[in-house]
Amino acid sequence: MAQEVIKRDGSRQLFDARKISNAIMAAGAETDLSDDKVNEAIERVTTVVSQMVEARDEITTTEIRERVLSELDAMAPAIAEAWRKYDKQQKEI
């Protein structure tokens, strides 16, 4: 399992699937989707990403983000849209 995630600034930290869960939950709160649908997205995406991370020695946050958004685009486009909107707002700050 990839113990380290390489952040954009080059720093490293341990992979924590809870960060993905929290981000999806926050994005889901900005949609009209039911809690069940948001929880389903959290479960599926964290499982897929965790499996991807386990197969690697190290991984970048960009790779993780791309996979998360790809999965969300397929199963919960509204959450993916809310995530991208949040990302865009953060870059403008």
PDB file of N, CA, C and O in Angstrom:
ATOM      1  N   MET A   1       0.838  -1.188   0.000  1.00  0.00           N
ATOM      2  CA  MET A   1       0.000   0.000   0.000  1.00  0.00           C
ATOM      3  C   MET A   1       0.877   1.244   0.000  1.00  0.00           C
ATOM      4  O   MET A   1       1.906   1.299   0.674  1.00  0.00           O
ATOM      5  N   ALA A   2       0.460   2.218  -0.752  1.00  0.00           N
ATOM      6  CA  ALA A   2       1.188   3.478  -0.774  1.00  0.00           C
ATOM      7  C   ALA A   2       1.038   4.131   0.598  1.00  0.00           C
ATOM      8  O   ALA A   2      -0.059   4.506   1.010  1.00  0.00           O
ATOM      9  N   GLN A   3       2.122   4.254   1.264  1.00  0.00           N
ATOM     10  CA  GLN A   3       2.076   4.886   2.575  1.00  0.00           C
ATOM     11  C   GLN A   3       2.068   6.405   2.454  1.00  0.00           C
ATOM     12  O   GLN A   3       1.586   7.113   3.338  1.00  0.00           O
ATOM     13  N   GLU A   4       2.610   6.890   1.342  1.00  0.00           N
ATOM     14  CA  GLU A   4       2.733   8.324   1.205  1.00  0.00           C
ATOM     15  C   GLU A   4       1.992   8.858  -0.011  1.00  0.00           C
ATOM     16  O   GLU A   4       1.974   8.257  -1.085  1.00  0.00           O
ATOM     17  N   VAL A   5       1.387  10.004   0.210  1.00  0.00           N
ATOM     18  CA  VAL A   5       0.769  10.754  -0.861  1.00  0.00           C
ATOM     19  C   VAL A   5       1.644  11.980  -1.068  1.00  0.00           C
ATOM     20  O   VAL A   5       1.987  12.685  -0.118  1.00  0.00           O
ATOM     21  N   ILE A   6       1.996  12.222  -2.319  1.00  0.00           N
ATOM     22  CA  ILE A   6       2.823  13.383  -2.646  1.00  0.00           C
ATOM     23  C   ILE A   6       1.890  14.537  -3.001  1.00  0.00           C
ATOM     24  O   ILE A   6       1.124  14.470  -3.963  1.00  0.00           O
ATOM     25  N   LYS A   7       1.975  15.588  -2.206  1.00  0.00           N
ATOM     26  CA  LYS A   7       1.116  16.745  -2.404  1.00  0.00           C
ATOM     27  C   LYS A   7       1.695  17.647  -3.491  1.00  0.00           C
ATOM     28  O   LYS A   7       2.846  17.473  -3.891  1.00  0.00           O
ATOM     29  N   ARG A   8       0.917  18.596  -3.964  1.00  0.00           N
ATOM     30  CA  ARG A   8       1.355  19.493  -5.043  1.00  0.00           C
ATOM     31  C   ARG A   8       2.622  20.264  -4.688  1.00  0.00           C
ATOM     32  O   ARG A   8       3.442  20.551  -5.560  1.00  0.00           O
ATOM     33  N   ASP A   9       2.779  20.594  -3.421  1.00  0.00           N
ATOM     34  CA  ASP A   9       3.963  21.353  -3.003  1.00  0.00           C
ATOM     35  C   ASP A   9       5.184  20.465  -2.779  1.00  0.00           C
ATOM     36  O   ASP A   9       6.246  20.948  -2.386  1.00  0.00           O
ATOM     37  N   GLY A  10       5.028  19.157  -3.032  1.00  0.00           N
ATOM     38  CA  GLY A  10       6.140  18.222  -2.880  1.00  0.00           C
ATOM     39  C   GLY A  10       6.216  17.552  -1.520  1.00  0.00           C
ATOM     40  O   GLY A  10       6.963  16.591  -1.339  1.00  0.00           O
ATOM     41  N   SER A  11       5.449  18.054  -0.569  1.00  0.00           N
ATOM     42  CA  SER A  11       5.455  17.424   0.750  1.00  0.00           C
ATOM     43  C   SER A  11       4.748  16.079   0.666  1.00  0.00           C
ATOM     44  O   SER A  11       4.035  15.795  -0.296  1.00  0.00           O
ATOM     45  N   ARG A  12       4.955  15.259   1.685  1.00  0.00           N
ATOM     46  CA  ARG A  12       4.379  13.922   1.714  1.00  0.00           C
ATOM     47  C   ARG A  12       3.608  13.720   3.011  1.00  0.00           C
ATOM     48  O   ARG A  12       3.965  14.245   4.066  1.00  0.00           O
ATOM     49  N   GLN A  13       2.540  12.943   2.892  1.00  0.00           N
ATOM     50  CA  GLN A  13       1.792  12.580   4.085  1.00  0.00           C
ATOM     51  C   GLN A  13       1.156  11.220   3.853  1.00  0.00           C
ATOM     52  O   GLN A  13       1.048  10.755   2.718  1.00  0.00           O
ATOM     53  N   LEU A  14       0.742  10.598   4.926  1.00  0.00           N
ATOM     54  CA  LEU A  14       0.125   9.284   4.828  1.00  0.00           C
ATOM     55  C   LEU A  14      -1.249   9.390   4.169  1.00  0.00           C
ATOM     56  O   LEU A  14      -1.975  10.363   4.372  1.00  0.00           O
ATOM     57  N   PHE A  15      -1.591   8.380   3.381  1.00  0.00           N
ATOM     58  CA  PHE A  15      -2.910   8.326   2.753  1.00  0.00           C
ATOM     59  C   PHE A  15      -3.971   8.189   3.836  1.00  0.00           C
ATOM     60  O   PHE A  15      -3.823   7.408   4.776  1.00  0.00           O
ATOM     61  N   ASP A  16      -5.034   8.957   3.689  1.00  0.00           N
ATOM     62  CA  ASP A  16      -6.140   8.926   4.644  1.00  0.00           C
ATOM     63  C   ASP A  16      -7.447   8.980   3.853  1.00  0.00           C
ATOM     64  O   ASP A  16      -7.835  10.041   3.365  1.00  0.00           O
ATOM     65  N   ALA A  17      -8.120   7.845   3.728  1.00  0.00           N
ATOM     66  CA  ALA A  17      -9.364   7.763   2.964  1.00  0.00           C
ATOM     67  C   ALA A  17     -10.454   8.653   3.556  1.00  0.00           C
ATOM     68  O   ALA A  17     -11.388   9.040   2.854  1.00  0.00           O
ATOM     69  N   ARG A  18     -10.340   8.979   4.837  1.00  0.00           N
ATOM     70  CA  ARG A  18     -11.346   9.847   5.460  1.00  0.00           C
ATOM     71  C   ARG A  18     -11.385  11.233   4.815  1.00  0.00           C
ATOM     72  O   ARG A  18     -12.432  11.878   4.781  1.00  0.00           O
ATOM     73  N   LYS A  19     -10.239  11.683   4.306  1.00  0.00           N
ATOM     74  CA  LYS A  19     -10.211  12.992   3.642  1.00  0.00           C
ATOM     75  C   LYS A  19     -11.077  12.970   2.395  1.00  0.00           C
ATOM     76  O   LYS A  19     -11.764  13.946   2.096  1.00  0.00           O
ATOM     77  N   ILE A  20     -11.048  11.861   1.665  1.00  0.00           N
ATOM     78  CA  ILE A  20     -11.888  11.718   0.478  1.00  0.00           C
ATOM     79  C   ILE A  20     -13.357  11.666   0.898  1.00  0.00           C
ATOM     80  O   ILE A  20     -14.203  12.337   0.307  1.00  0.00           O
ATOM     81  N   SER A  21     -13.647  10.874   1.913  1.00  0.00           N
ATOM     82  CA  SER A  21     -15.025  10.767   2.409  1.00  0.00           C
ATOM     83  C   SER A  21     -15.569  12.131   2.822  1.00  0.00           C
ATOM     84  O   SER A  21     -16.694  12.492   2.477  1.00  0.00           O
ATOM     85  N   ASN A  22     -14.763  12.881   3.561  1.00  0.00           N
ATOM     86  CA  ASN A  22     -15.194  14.201   4.035  1.00  0.00           C
ATOM     87  C   ASN A  22     -15.436  15.157   2.873  1.00  0.00           C
ATOM     88  O   ASN A  22     -16.397  15.926   2.890  1.00  0.00           O
ATOM     89  N   ALA A  23     -14.568  15.112   1.866  1.00  0.00           N
ATOM     90  CA  ALA A  23     -14.719  16.001   0.711  1.00  0.00           C
ATOM     91  C   ALA A  23     -15.975  15.649  -0.082  1.00  0.00           C
ATOM     92  O   ALA A  23     -16.704  16.540  -0.519  1.00  0.00           O
ATOM     93  N   ILE A  24     -16.230  14.361  -0.267  1.00  0.00           N
ATOM     94  CA  ILE A  24     -17.438  13.949  -0.991  1.00  0.00           C
ATOM     95  C   ILE A  24     -18.681  14.324  -0.189  1.00  0.00           C
ATOM     96  O   ILE A  24     -19.678  14.764  -0.760  1.00  0.00           O
ATOM     97  N   MET A  25     -18.629  14.154   1.111  1.00  0.00           N
ATOM     98  CA  MET A  25     -19.763  14.513   1.957  1.00  0.00           C
ATOM     99  C   MET A  25     -20.051  16.013   1.851  1.00  0.00           C
ATOM    100  O   MET A  25     -21.208  16.418   1.740  1.00  0.00           O
ATOM    101  N   ALA A  26     -19.011  16.824   1.885  1.00  0.00           N
ATOM    102  CA  ALA A  26     -19.185  18.272   1.783  1.00  0.00           C
ATOM    103  C   ALA A  26     -19.745  18.657   0.412  1.00  0.00           C
ATOM    104  O   ALA A  26     -20.640  19.497   0.318  1.00  0.00           O
ATOM    105  N   ALA A  27     -19.225  18.047  -0.636  1.00  0.00           N
ATOM    106  CA  ALA A  27     -19.733  18.331  -1.986  1.00  0.00           C
ATOM    107  C   ALA A  27     -21.172  17.851  -2.121  1.00  0.00           C
ATOM    108  O   ALA A  27     -22.005  18.527  -2.723  1.00  0.00           O
ATOM    109  N   GLY A  28     -21.458  16.689  -1.561  1.00  0.00           N
ATOM    110  CA  GLY A  28     -22.810  16.148  -1.615  1.00  0.00           C
ATOM    111  C   GLY A  28     -23.824  17.023  -0.911  1.00  0.00           C
ATOM    112  O   GLY A  28     -24.986  17.081  -1.312  1.00  0.00           O
ATOM    113  N   ALA A  29     -23.390  17.704   0.138  1.00  0.00           N
ATOM    114  CA  ALA A  29     -24.283  18.597   0.880  1.00  0.00           C
ATOM    115  C   ALA A  29     -24.719  19.789   0.032  1.00  0.00           C
ATOM    116  O   ALA A  29     -25.721  20.439   0.331  1.00  0.00           O
ATOM    117  N   GLU A  30     -23.970  20.067  -1.015  1.00  0.00           N
ATOM    118  CA  GLU A  30     -24.294  21.179  -1.914  1.00  0.00           C
ATOM    119  C   GLU A  30     -25.227  20.757  -3.045  1.00  0.00           C
ATOM    120  O   GLU A  30     -25.534  21.560  -3.927  1.00  0.00           O
ATOM    121  N   THR A  31     -25.675  19.516  -3.027  1.00  0.00           N
ATOM    122  CA  THR A  31     -26.561  18.998  -4.069  1.00  0.00           C
ATOM    123  C   THR A  31     -27.931  18.669  -3.491  1.00  0.00           C
ATOM    124  O   THR A  31     -28.161  18.790  -2.288  1.00  0.00           O
ATOM    125  N   ASP A  32     -28.831  18.255  -4.368  1.00  0.00           N
ATOM    126  CA  ASP A  32     -30.158  17.828  -3.934  1.00  0.00           C
ATOM    127  C   ASP A  32     -30.241  16.318  -3.749  1.00  0.00           C
ATOM    128  O   ASP A  32     -31.331  15.774  -3.570  1.00  0.00           O
ATOM    129  N   LEU A  33     -29.101  15.640  -3.792  1.00  0.00           N
ATOM    130  CA  LEU A  33     -29.088  14.182  -3.671  1.00  0.00           C
ATOM    131  C   LEU A  33     -29.412  13.751  -2.246  1.00  0.00           C
ATOM    132  O   LEU A  33     -29.130  14.460  -1.280  1.00  0.00           O
ATOM    133  N   SER A  34     -30.008  12.579  -2.145  1.00  0.00           N
ATOM    134  CA  SER A  34     -30.343  12.035  -0.831  1.00  0.00           C
ATOM    135  C   SER A  34     -29.068  11.635  -0.085  1.00  0.00           C
ATOM    136  O   SER A  34     -28.016  11.421  -0.687  1.00  0.00           O
ATOM    137  N   ASP A  35     -29.188  11.541   1.218  1.00  0.00           N
ATOM    138  CA  ASP A  35     -28.057  11.092   2.025  1.00  0.00           C
ATOM    139  C   ASP A  35     -27.620   9.695   1.599  1.00  0.00           C
ATOM    140  O   ASP A  35     -26.428   9.390   1.592  1.00  0.00           O
ATOM    141  N   ASP A  36     -28.585   8.844   1.243  1.00  0.00           N
ATOM    142  CA  ASP A  36     -28.243   7.493   0.793  1.00  0.00           C
ATOM    143  C   ASP A  36     -27.387   7.518  -0.461  1.00  0.00           C
ATOM    144  O   ASP A  36     -26.429   6.753  -0.573  1.00  0.00           O
ATOM    145  N   LYS A  37     -27.724   8.390  -1.409  1.00  0.00           N
ATOM    146  CA  LYS A  37     -26.963   8.490  -2.657  1.00  0.00           C
ATOM    147  C   LYS A  37     -25.557   9.024  -2.377  1.00  0.00           C
ATOM    148  O   LYS A  37     -24.580   8.544  -2.952  1.00  0.00           O
ATOM    149  N   VAL A  38     -25.461  10.008  -1.501  1.00  0.00           N
ATOM    150  CA  VAL A  38     -24.145  10.558  -1.143  1.00  0.00           C
ATOM    151  C   VAL A  38     -23.312   9.486  -0.446  1.00  0.00           C
ATOM    152  O   VAL A  38     -22.130   9.322  -0.752  1.00  0.00           O
ATOM    153  N   ASN A  39     -23.916   8.762   0.480  1.00  0.00           N
ATOM    154  CA  ASN A  39     -23.190   7.701   1.188  1.00  0.00           C
ATOM    155  C   ASN A  39     -22.758   6.588   0.234  1.00  0.00           C
ATOM    156  O   ASN A  39     -21.678   6.017   0.389  1.00  0.00           O
ATOM    157  N   GLU A  40     -23.596   6.284  -0.741  1.00  0.00           N
ATOM    158  CA  GLU A  40     -23.238   5.283  -1.755  1.00  0.00           C
ATOM    159  C   GLU A  40     -22.015   5.757  -2.550  1.00  0.00           C
ATOM    160  O   GLU A  40     -21.105   4.978  -2.832  1.00  0.00           O
ATOM    161  N   ALA A  41     -22.011   7.025  -2.900  1.00  0.00           N
ATOM    162  CA  ALA A  41     -20.869   7.584  -3.634  1.00  0.00           C
ATOM    163  C   ALA A  41     -19.606   7.530  -2.777  1.00  0.00           C
ATOM    164  O   ALA A  41     -18.534   7.174  -3.268  1.00  0.00           O
ATOM    165  N   ILE A  42     -19.729   7.876  -1.518  1.00  0.00           N
ATOM    166  CA  ILE A  42     -18.581   7.829  -0.609  1.00  0.00           C
ATOM    167  C   ILE A  42     -18.016   6.417  -0.550  1.00  0.00           C
ATOM    168  O   ILE A  42     -16.809   6.214  -0.686  1.00  0.00           O
ATOM    169  N   GLU A  43     -18.892   5.450  -0.346  1.00  0.00           N
ATOM    170  CA  GLU A  43     -18.451   4.052  -0.231  1.00  0.00           C
ATOM    171  C   GLU A  43     -17.738   3.579  -1.499  1.00  0.00           C
ATOM    172  O   GLU A  43     -16.651   3.004  -1.444  1.00  0.00           O
ATOM    173  N   ARG A  44     -18.373   3.832  -2.631  1.00  0.00           N
ATOM    174  CA  ARG A  44     -17.789   3.346  -3.893  1.00  0.00           C
ATOM    175  C   ARG A  44     -16.470   4.028  -4.212  1.00  0.00           C
ATOM    176  O   ARG A  44     -15.486   3.366  -4.542  1.00  0.00           O
ATOM    177  N   VAL A  45     -16.447   5.340  -4.115  1.00  0.00           N
ATOM    178  CA  VAL A  45     -15.245   6.082  -4.496  1.00  0.00           C
ATOM    179  C   VAL A  45     -14.089   5.779  -3.544  1.00  0.00           C
ATOM    180  O   VAL A  45     -12.963   5.570  -3.993  1.00  0.00           O
ATOM    181  N   THR A  46     -14.348   5.753  -2.249  1.00  0.00           N
ATOM    182  CA  THR A  46     -13.249   5.462  -1.324  1.00  0.00           C
ATOM    183  C   THR A  46     -12.721   4.043  -1.529  1.00  0.00           C
ATOM    184  O   THR A  46     -11.522   3.806  -1.382  1.00  0.00           O
ATOM    185  N   THR A  47     -13.589   3.111  -1.861  1.00  0.00           N
ATOM    186  CA  THR A  47     -13.145   1.740  -2.130  1.00  0.00           C
ATOM    187  C   THR A  47     -12.254   1.698  -3.370  1.00  0.00           C
ATOM    188  O   THR A  47     -11.174   1.108  -3.347  1.00  0.00           O
ATOM    189  N   VAL A  48     -12.711   2.323  -4.445  1.00  0.00           N
ATOM    190  CA  VAL A  48     -11.947   2.321  -5.695  1.00  0.00           C
ATOM    191  C   VAL A  48     -10.595   3.010  -5.504  1.00  0.00           C
ATOM    192  O   VAL A  48      -9.566   2.490  -5.936  1.00  0.00           O
ATOM    193  N   VAL A  49     -10.594   4.162  -4.866  1.00  0.00           N
ATOM    194  CA  VAL A  49      -9.346   4.905  -4.672  1.00  0.00           C
ATOM    195  C   VAL A  49      -8.414   4.161  -3.720  1.00  0.00           C
ATOM    196  O   VAL A  49      -7.206   4.116  -3.951  1.00  0.00           O
ATOM    197  N   SER A  50      -8.954   3.585  -2.667  1.00  0.00           N
ATOM    198  CA  SER A  50      -8.117   2.818  -1.736  1.00  0.00           C
ATOM    199  C   SER A  50      -7.444   1.646  -2.444  1.00  0.00           C
ATOM    200  O   SER A  50      -6.276   1.356  -2.188  1.00  0.00           O
ATOM    201  N   GLN A  51      -8.174   0.973  -3.331  1.00  0.00           N
ATOM    202  CA  GLN A  51      -7.583  -0.126  -4.098  1.00  0.00           C
ATOM    203  C   GLN A  51      -6.479   0.385  -5.016  1.00  0.00           C
ATOM    204  O   GLN A  51      -5.442  -0.262  -5.166  1.00  0.00           O
ATOM    205  N   MET A  52      -6.698   1.537  -5.624  1.00  0.00           N
ATOM    206  CA  MET A  52      -5.685   2.131  -6.492  1.00  0.00           C
ATOM    207  C   MET A  52      -4.423   2.466  -5.687  1.00  0.00           C
ATOM    208  O   MET A  52      -3.305   2.213  -6.135  1.00  0.00           O
ATOM    209  N   VAL A  53      -4.616   3.029  -4.516  1.00  0.00           N
ATOM    210  CA  VAL A  53      -3.494   3.417  -3.671  1.00  0.00           C
ATOM    211  C   VAL A  53      -2.722   2.184  -3.189  1.00  0.00           C
ATOM    212  O   VAL A  53      -1.493   2.198  -3.136  1.00  0.00           O
ATOM    213  N   GLU A  54      -3.440   1.136  -2.843  1.00  0.00           N
ATOM    214  CA  GLU A  54      -2.802  -0.089  -2.359  1.00  0.00           C
ATOM    215  C   GLU A  54      -1.859  -0.704  -3.391  1.00  0.00           C
ATOM    216  O   GLU A  54      -0.889  -1.375  -3.037  1.00  0.00           O
ATOM    217  N   ALA A  55      -2.148  -0.470  -4.656  1.00  0.00           N
ATOM    218  CA  ALA A  55      -1.344  -1.054  -5.728  1.00  0.00           C
ATOM    219  C   ALA A  55      -0.089  -0.244  -6.037  1.00  0.00           C
ATOM    220  O   ALA A  55       0.692  -0.624  -6.910  1.00  0.00           O
ATOM    221  N   ARG A  56       0.109   0.844  -5.347  1.00  0.00           N
ATOM    222  CA  ARG A  56       1.220   1.759  -5.654  1.00  0.00           C
ATOM    223  C   ARG A  56       2.132   1.933  -4.451  1.00  0.00           C
ATOM    224  O   ARG A  56       1.715   1.763  -3.306  1.00  0.00           O
ATOM    225  N   ASP A  57       3.371   2.272  -4.729  1.00  0.00           N
ATOM    226  CA  ASP A  57       4.308   2.603  -3.655  1.00  0.00           C
ATOM    227  C   ASP A  57       4.103   4.038  -3.180  1.00  0.00           C
ATOM    228  O   ASP A  57       4.222   4.340  -1.992  1.00  0.00           O
ATOM    229  N   GLU A  58       3.793   4.912  -4.134  1.00  0.00           N
ATOM    230  CA  GLU A  58       3.483   6.294  -3.805  1.00  0.00           C
ATOM    231  C   GLU A  58       2.527   6.817  -4.867  1.00  0.00           C
ATOM    232  O   GLU A  58       2.431   6.269  -5.964  1.00  0.00           O
ATOM    233  N   ILE A  59       1.828   7.878  -4.523  1.00  0.00           N
ATOM    234  CA  ILE A  59       0.814   8.420  -5.430  1.00  0.00           C
ATOM    235  C   ILE A  59       0.699   9.911  -5.180  1.00  0.00           C
ATOM    236  O   ILE A  59       0.966  10.383  -4.075  1.00  0.00           O
ATOM    237  N   THR A  60       0.303  10.649  -6.200  1.00  0.00           N
ATOM    238  CA  THR A  60       0.154  12.098  -6.045  1.00  0.00           C
ATOM    239  C   THR A  60      -1.295  12.454  -5.748  1.00  0.00           C
ATOM    240  O   THR A  60      -2.218  11.702  -6.062  1.00  0.00           O
ATOM    241  N   THR A  61      -1.470  13.610  -5.141  1.00  0.00           N
ATOM    242  CA  THR A  61      -2.823  14.085  -4.875  1.00  0.00           C
ATOM    243  C   THR A  61      -3.573  14.325  -6.184  1.00  0.00           C
ATOM    244  O   THR A  61      -4.791  14.159  -6.247  1.00  0.00           O
ATOM    245  N   THR A  62      -2.851  14.713  -7.217  1.00  0.00           N
ATOM    246  CA  THR A  62      -3.478  14.936  -8.516  1.00  0.00           C
ATOM    247  C   THR A  62      -4.059  13.642  -9.069  1.00  0.00           C
ATOM    248  O   THR A  62      -5.168  13.640  -9.602  1.00  0.00           O
ATOM    249  N   GLU A  63      -3.325  12.546  -8.948  1.00  0.00           N
ATOM    250  CA  GLU A  63      -3.821  11.252  -9.416  1.00  0.00           C
ATOM    251  C   GLU A  63      -5.058  10.831  -8.626  1.00  0.00           C
ATOM    252  O   GLU A  63      -6.023  10.318  -9.193  1.00  0.00           O
ATOM    253  N   ILE A  64      -5.021  11.050  -7.334  1.00  0.00           N
ATOM    254  CA  ILE A  64      -6.173  10.707  -6.495  1.00  0.00           C
ATOM    255  C   ILE A  64      -7.376  11.551  -6.896  1.00  0.00           C
ATOM    256  O   ILE A  64      -8.472  11.020  -7.079  1.00  0.00           O
ATOM    257  N   ARG A  65      -7.185  12.847  -7.033  1.00  0.00           N
ATOM    258  CA  ARG A  65      -8.272  13.759  -7.396  1.00  0.00           C
ATOM    259  C   ARG A  65      -8.889  13.356  -8.729  1.00  0.00           C
ATOM    260  O   ARG A  65     -10.113  13.317  -8.856  1.00  0.00           O
ATOM    261  N   GLU A  66      -8.058  13.055  -9.723  1.00  0.00           N
ATOM    262  CA  GLU A  66      -8.566  12.671 -11.036  1.00  0.00           C
ATOM    263  C   GLU A  66      -9.419  11.406 -10.949  1.00  0.00           C
ATOM    264  O   GLU A  66     -10.460  11.316 -11.600  1.00  0.00           O
ATOM    265  N   ARG A  67      -8.992  10.442 -10.160  1.00  0.00           N
ATOM    266  CA  ARG A  67      -9.756   9.200 -10.029  1.00  0.00           C
ATOM    267  C   ARG A  67     -11.067   9.428  -9.295  1.00  0.00           C
ATOM    268  O   ARG A  67     -12.102   8.878  -9.671  1.00  0.00           O
ATOM    269  N   VAL A  68     -11.019  10.248  -8.237  1.00  0.00           N
ATOM    270  CA  VAL A  68     -12.238  10.575  -7.495  1.00  0.00           C
ATOM    271  C   VAL A  68     -13.260  11.216  -8.429  1.00  0.00           C
ATOM    272  O   VAL A  68     -14.419  10.804  -8.472  1.00  0.00           O
ATOM    273  N   LEU A  69     -12.822  12.225  -9.173  1.00  0.00           N
ATOM    274  CA  LEU A  69     -13.742  12.931 -10.056  1.00  0.00           C
ATOM    275  C   LEU A  69     -14.243  12.039 -11.187  1.00  0.00           C
ATOM    276  O   LEU A  69     -15.397  12.158 -11.600  1.00  0.00           O
ATOM    277  N   SER A  70     -13.409  11.165 -11.684  1.00  0.00           N
ATOM    278  CA  SER A  70     -13.829  10.225 -12.723  1.00  0.00           C
ATOM    279  C   SER A  70     -14.949   9.323 -12.211  1.00  0.00           C
ATOM    280  O   SER A  70     -15.949   9.112 -12.898  1.00  0.00           O
ATOM    281  N   GLU A  71     -14.776   8.801 -11.013  1.00  0.00           N
ATOM    282  CA  GLU A  71     -15.796   7.938 -10.409  1.00  0.00           C
ATOM    283  C   GLU A  71     -17.077   8.721 -10.131  1.00  0.00           C
ATOM    284  O   GLU A  71     -18.177   8.226 -10.377  1.00  0.00           O
ATOM    285  N   LEU A  72     -16.934   9.934  -9.621  1.00  0.00           N
ATOM    286  CA  LEU A  72     -18.109  10.752  -9.340  1.00  0.00           C
ATOM    287  C   LEU A  72     -18.836  11.141 -10.625  1.00  0.00           C
ATOM    288  O   LEU A  72     -20.066  11.158 -10.660  1.00  0.00           O
ATOM    289  N   ASP A  73     -18.085  11.452 -11.678  1.00  0.00           N
ATOM    290  CA  ASP A  73     -18.716  11.775 -12.957  1.00  0.00           C
ATOM    291  C   ASP A  73     -19.595  10.628 -13.430  1.00  0.00           C
ATOM    292  O   ASP A  73     -20.662  10.855 -14.000  1.00  0.00           O
ATOM    293  N   ALA A  74     -19.156   9.403 -13.197  1.00  0.00           N
ATOM    294  CA  ALA A  74     -19.890   8.222 -13.651  1.00  0.00           C
ATOM    295  C   ALA A  74     -21.122   7.931 -12.803  1.00  0.00           C
ATOM    296  O   ALA A  74     -22.146   7.497 -13.330  1.00  0.00           O
ATOM    297  N   MET A  75     -21.035   8.164 -11.499  1.00  0.00           N
ATOM    298  CA  MET A  75     -22.146   7.733 -10.642  1.00  0.00           C
ATOM    299  C   MET A  75     -22.937   8.859  -9.991  1.00  0.00           C
ATOM    300  O   MET A  75     -24.107   8.682  -9.653  1.00  0.00           O
ATOM    301  N   ALA A  76     -22.309  10.007  -9.814  1.00  0.00           N
ATOM    302  CA  ALA A  76     -22.997  11.125  -9.146  1.00  0.00           C
ATOM    303  C   ALA A  76     -22.460  12.448  -9.701  1.00  0.00           C
ATOM    304  O   ALA A  76     -21.731  13.167  -9.018  1.00  0.00           O
ATOM    305  N   PRO A  77     -22.830  12.757 -10.947  1.00  0.00           N
ATOM    306  CA  PRO A  77     -22.300  13.975 -11.587  1.00  0.00           C
ATOM    307  C   PRO A  77     -22.549  15.259 -10.790  1.00  0.00           C
ATOM    308  O   PRO A  77     -21.749  16.192 -10.859  1.00  0.00           O
ATOM    309  N   ALA A  78     -23.633  15.312 -10.049  1.00  0.00           N
ATOM    310  CA  ALA A  78     -23.925  16.516  -9.261  1.00  0.00           C
ATOM    311  C   ALA A  78     -22.868  16.733  -8.182  1.00  0.00           C
ATOM    312  O   ALA A  78     -22.496  17.871  -7.894  1.00  0.00           O
ATOM    313  N   ILE A  79     -22.391  15.660  -7.595  1.00  0.00           N
ATOM    314  CA  ILE A  79     -21.341  15.771  -6.576  1.00  0.00           C
ATOM    315  C   ILE A  79     -20.035  16.204  -7.237  1.00  0.00           C
ATOM    316  O   ILE A  79     -19.318  17.048  -6.700  1.00  0.00           O
ATOM    317  N   ALA A  80     -19.724  15.634  -8.389  1.00  0.00           N
ATOM    318  CA  ALA A  80     -18.504  16.018  -9.109  1.00  0.00           C
ATOM    319  C   ALA A  80     -18.543  17.508  -9.450  1.00  0.00           C
ATOM    320  O   ALA A  80     -17.538  18.206  -9.319  1.00  0.00           O
ATOM    321  N   GLU A  81     -19.689  17.981  -9.880  1.00  0.00           N
ATOM    322  CA  GLU A  81     -19.835  19.398 -10.232  1.00  0.00           C
ATOM    323  C   GLU A  81     -19.625  20.286  -9.001  1.00  0.00           C
ATOM    324  O   GLU A  81     -18.943  21.309  -9.075  1.00  0.00           O
ATOM    325  N   ALA A  82     -20.211  19.889  -7.883  1.00  0.00           N
ATOM    326  CA  ALA A  82     -20.050  20.667  -6.645  1.00  0.00           C
ATOM    327  C   ALA A  82     -18.597  20.668  -6.203  1.00  0.00           C
ATOM    328  O   ALA A  82     -18.098  21.689  -5.728  1.00  0.00           O
ATOM    329  N   TRP A  83     -17.903  19.534  -6.352  1.00  0.00           N
ATOM    330  CA  TRP A  83     -16.485  19.431  -5.990  1.00  0.00           C
ATOM    331  C   TRP A  83     -15.667  20.408  -6.844  1.00  0.00           C
ATOM    332  O   TRP A  83     -14.838  21.156  -6.326  1.00  0.00           O
ATOM    333  N   ARG A  84     -15.911  20.390  -8.156  1.00  0.00           N
ATOM    334  CA  ARG A  84     -15.163  21.276  -9.059  1.00  0.00           C
ATOM    335  C   ARG A  84     -15.442  22.748  -8.759  1.00  0.00           C
ATOM    336  O   ARG A  84     -14.541  23.584  -8.835  1.00  0.00           O
ATOM    337  N   LYS A  85     -16.686  23.059  -8.420  1.00  0.00           N
ATOM    338  CA  LYS A  85     -17.041  24.437  -8.077  1.00  0.00           C
ATOM    339  C   LYS A  85     -16.263  24.888  -6.842  1.00  0.00           C
ATOM    340  O   LYS A  85     -15.745  26.004  -6.805  1.00  0.00           O
ATOM    341  N   TYR A  86     -16.182  24.028  -5.841  1.00  0.00           N
ATOM    342  CA  TYR A  86     -15.434  24.338  -4.623  1.00  0.00           C
ATOM    343  C   TYR A  86     -13.952  24.539  -4.954  1.00  0.00           C
ATOM    344  O   TYR A  86     -13.333  25.494  -4.486  1.00  0.00           O
ATOM    345  N   ASP A  87     -13.384  23.629  -5.766  1.00  0.00           N
ATOM    346  CA  ASP A  87     -11.980  23.744  -6.172  1.00  0.00           C
ATOM    347  C   ASP A  87     -11.712  25.098  -6.839  1.00  0.00           C
ATOM    348  O   ASP A  87     -10.726  25.771  -6.540  1.00  0.00           O
ATOM    349  N   LYS A  88     -12.606  25.473  -7.739  1.00  0.00           N
ATOM    350  CA  LYS A  88     -12.450  26.722  -8.465  1.00  0.00           C
ATOM    351  C   LYS A  88     -12.474  27.913  -7.507  1.00  0.00           C
ATOM    352  O   LYS A  88     -11.666  28.833  -7.635  1.00  0.00           O
ATOM    353  N   GLN A  89     -13.400  27.892  -6.548  1.00  0.00           N
ATOM    354  CA  GLN A  89     -13.497  28.985  -5.580  1.00  0.00           C
ATOM    355  C   GLN A  89     -12.239  29.078  -4.735  1.00  0.00           C
ATOM    356  O   GLN A  89     -11.787  30.178  -4.419  1.00  0.00           O
ATOM    357  N   GLN A  90     -11.663  27.934  -4.363  1.00  0.00           N
ATOM    358  CA  GLN A  90     -10.461  27.925  -3.536  1.00  0.00           C
ATOM    359  C   GLN A  90      -9.267  28.497  -4.289  1.00  0.00           C
ATOM    360  O   GLN A  90      -8.411  29.146  -3.688  1.00  0.00           O
ATOM    361  N   LYS A  91      -9.202  28.270  -5.570  1.00  0.00           N
ATOM    362  CA  LYS A  91      -8.095  28.784  -6.383  1.00  0.00           C
ATOM    363  C   LYS A  91      -8.206  30.289  -6.562  1.00  0.00           C
ATOM    364  O   LYS A  91      -7.203  30.964  -6.795  1.00  0.00           O
ATOM    365  N   GLU A  92      -9.409  30.815  -6.455  1.00  0.00           N
ATOM    366  CA  GLU A  92      -9.620  32.255  -6.615  1.00  0.00           C
ATOM    367  C   GLU A  92      -9.298  33.027  -5.345  1.00  0.00           C
ATOM    368  O   GLU A  92      -9.158  34.249  -5.381  1.00  0.00           O
ATOM    369  N   ILE A  93      -9.181  32.335  -4.240  1.00  0.00           N
ATOM    370  CA  ILE A  93      -8.932  33.011  -2.945  1.00  0.00           C
ATOM    371  C   ILE A  93      -7.475  33.389  -2.839  1.00  0.00           C
ATOM    372  O   ILE A  93      -7.058  33.963  -1.833  1.00  0.00           O
TER     373      ILE A  93
END
